[in-house]
Amino acid sequence: KLNLAPGNGHNIEVGATVVNSDEGLKNTDPIKRDCYFDGEKQLKLFQDYSYTSCKMECAIMHNHDLHGCIPWYLPKEPSWKLCDPDTAMKFIKGLGGVTNCNCLQSCSEVIFTKSLSSAQLQSCDSRNFNLSPLCGAHEKSRITAWHHSAQSIYNDKDRINNISTANDVGQMRKRYFTQKMENDEIFTNLVEDEALYDAIE
């Protein structure tokens, strides 16, 4: 179970470890080798044995004996009765409290691990426009959606004085916002090109 908070980017890594035991250990008592080979331990509610299935079956059996019923969505014996909603909630709460199950690991199994890292999503502005899938130009996009954030970025630094207003939804922009920027351009061919360019092309 992973809890993913909205407004964040999440990176989930899943790892797997394959555990295999030598077949020569089959003659050793399972308690001494601390694991079961396939077919050595049969479960009533699950077809294949695993440590997790054994623990789950043990908890289900214990709570069935306690409440005399089982929630409809859990594996069960054909003769078991189904719980009413109130008893089902008590049943589920009691699953985590069972510890004396005498379950052993499987001698051959795959153990999965997971790790989660999260970071708050960057707000959409001129620095990530068309770089983030959540901040891009598409058929219904309007440049003015980012007007306020762009204006605060550039006006605070006194870099650009004539940010397009919120009423301006056109995508044609001046290549240089000041005459000084044009004079300082080292690539003269850009100065000679058209004065306007398509901002989202």
Secondary structure, DSSP 8 states (H G I E B T S, - for coil): -----TTEEEEEEEEEEEE---GGGGGS-HHHHTEE-TTSS--SS-SS--HHHHHHHHHHHHHHHHHS-B-TTS---TT--B--HHHHHHHHHHGGG-------EESSEEEEEEEEEEEE----STTTTTTBTTB---TT--GGGGHHHHHHHHHHTT--S----TT----EEES-SSHHHHHT-S-HHHHHS-SEEETT-
